[in-house]
């Protein structure tokens, strides 16, 4: 059964949260599989650390730089791989930040937390199918990390230009002055 945009809009108005809405849709669509959904608003480092301590991989699908910086700091501290994906307009990117690998870059190595407001896809838009492509790559990377198979995107950033439908791969290097990486190695 296809869920129409009207269903999504009405359900989001009623329930007020994408996380809670996802839980309801999964319960409806995938009723034969048993799973547990943890839904909370995590206010800070300590609270997020409690959640991350019990998982093998963190998958970041947020549209918020403050959340991304906090996830990065916690996963680096706890040595938990972070599968990061982002999309805006007609561009997307995916990588794995794996603090278990010596010399591996983290999110803060690439992006400075200078307090400036950054544009988000909810503010300026994103091509919807692009989210599915980026999310699918994140899912594959997550499976590889959990299963311990293949070569992950750790140390590499994949960038998709959906307008020309071309991928570019950039090698990532740890910033020797990164406060998060330096803190995690102490």
C-alpha positions in Angstrom: 0.0 0.0 0.0 1.4 3.4 -1.0 1.3 6.1 1.6 0.2 9.4 -0.1 1.7 12.8 0.7 -1.7 13.7 2.2 -1.3 10.9 4.8 2.1 12.1 5.7 1.1 15.7 6.0 -2.0 14.9 8.2 -0.1 12.4 10.3 2.8 14.8 10.9 0.3 17.5 12.0 -1.4 15.0 14.3 1.8 13.5 15.9 4.2 16.4 15.5 7.4 14.3 15.1 9.0 12.6 12.2 10.5 10.0 14.6 7.1 9.1 16.1 5.5 9.1 12.6 8.2 6.7 11.4 7.4 4.4 14.4 3.7 4.4 13.5 4.4 3.8 9.8 6.7 0.9 10.6 4.2 -0.6 12.9 1.6 -0.4 10.1 3.7 -1.5 7.2 6.1 -4.0 8.8 3.8 -5.7 11.3 5.5 -9.2 11.1 8.9 -8.0 12.2 9.7 -7.4 15.9 11.7 -4.2 16.7 12.0 -1.6 19.3 12.0 2.1 18.5 13.5 4.5 21.0 12.2 8.0 20.6 13.6 10.8 22.6 14.7 14.4 22.3 18.4 14.3 23.4 19.4 17.6 24.9 23.1 17.3 25.3 26.4 15.4 25.4 25.7 13.3 28.5 22.2 12.2 27.5 23.3 11.4 23.9 26.3 9.4 25.3 23.9 7.1 27.2 22.1 6.3 24.0 25.3 5.9 21.8 27.0 3.6 24.4 24.6 0.8 23.5 24.7 0.9 19.7 27.2 -0.4 17.2 26.8 2.3 14.6 25.2 5.8 14.6 23.5 6.9 11.3 23.1 10.7 11.0 20.2 11.8 8.9 19.7 15.2 10.6 19.2 18.5 9.0 20.8 20.5 11.7 24.5 21.4 12.2 24.3 21.6 16.0 23.0 18.0 16.0 25.8 16.9 13.6 28.5 18.4 15.7 27.1 16.9 18.9 26.8 13.4 17.2 30.4 13.7 16.0 31.7 14.7 19.4 29.9 11.8 21.2 30.8 9.1 18.6 34.4 10.2 18.6 34.6 10.0 22.4 32.9 6.6 22.5 34.8 5.2 19.4 31.5 4.5 17.6 31.3 4.7 13.8 29.2 7.5 12.4 27.6 7.1 9.0 26.9 10.6 7.8 24.7 11.7 4.9 23.5 15.1 3.9 21.6 16.6 0.9 20.6 20.0 -0.2 19.1 21.3 -3.5 20.5 18.7 -6.0 23.6 17.7 -4.2 24.3 15.0 -1.6 27.2 13.5 0.3 28.0 10.4 2.3 30.9 9.3 4.4 31.8 7.2 7.4 33.7 8.7 10.3 35.3 5.8 12.1 37.2 6.7 15.2 38.4 3.1 15.6 40.7 3.7 12.7 43.9 5.6 13.6 44.2 8.9 11.8 40.6 8.9 10.6 39.0 12.3 10.0 35.9 13.4 11.9 33.0 15.7 11.0 34.8 18.6 12.8 37.9 18.1 10.7 35.9 19.0 7.6 33.4 21.6 9.0 34.2 24.4 11.4 31.8 25.0 14.3 32.0 28.8 14.2 28.4 29.4 15.3 27.3 30.7 11.9 23.8 29.8 10.8 24.0 27.3 7.9 21.2 26.7 5.4 19.3 23.5 5.7 17.3 21.5 3.2 14.1 22.2 5.0 14.7 26.0 4.4 16.0 26.0 0.8 14.8 22.6 -0.5 16.1 19.3 -1.7 15.2 17.1 -4.6 13.2 14.3 -2.9 14.6 11.3 -4.8 18.1 12.4 -3.8 17.3 11.7 -0.2 16.5 8.1 -1.1 19.8 7.7 -3.0 21.9 9.1 -0.1 19.9 7.1 2.5 20.4 3.9 0.5 24.2 4.5 0.4 24.1 5.1 4.2 22.2 1.9 4.7 24.8 -0.1 2.7 27.6 1.5 4.7 25.8 0.6 8.0 25.3 -3.0 6.9 29.0 -3.3 6.0 30.0 -1.9 9.4 27.7 -4.2 11.3 28.7 -7.2 9.3 32.4 -6.3 9.2 32.5 -6.8 5.4 33.9 -4.8 2.5 35.6 -1.5 2.5 33.6 1.3 4.1 33.7 5.0 3.2 35.9 5.8 6.2 38.5 8.3 4.9 36.5 9.1 1.8 33.7 11.5 1.0 31.3 10.6 -1.8 29.6 13.7 -3.4 26.7 13.3 -5.7 25.7 16.0 -8.2 22.2 14.9 -9.2 21.9 17.5 -11.9 24.6 15.8 -13.9 24.2 12.5 -12.0 27.9 12.2 -11.3 29.8 11.1 -8.2 33.0 12.5 -7.0 35.2 10.9 -4.3 37.4 13.0 -2.1 40.0 11.6 0.3 39.6 12.8 3.9 42.5 13.6 6.2 42.4 14.2 9.9 43.0 17.9 10.8 46.0 17.9 13.2 44.4 20.9 14.9 40.9 19.4 15.3 39.8 19.8 18.9 37.6 16.7 18.8 40.2 14.3 17.4 42.8 15.7 19.7 40.5 15.3 22.7 39.6 11.7 21.7 43.3 10.6 21.4 44.2 11.9 24.9 
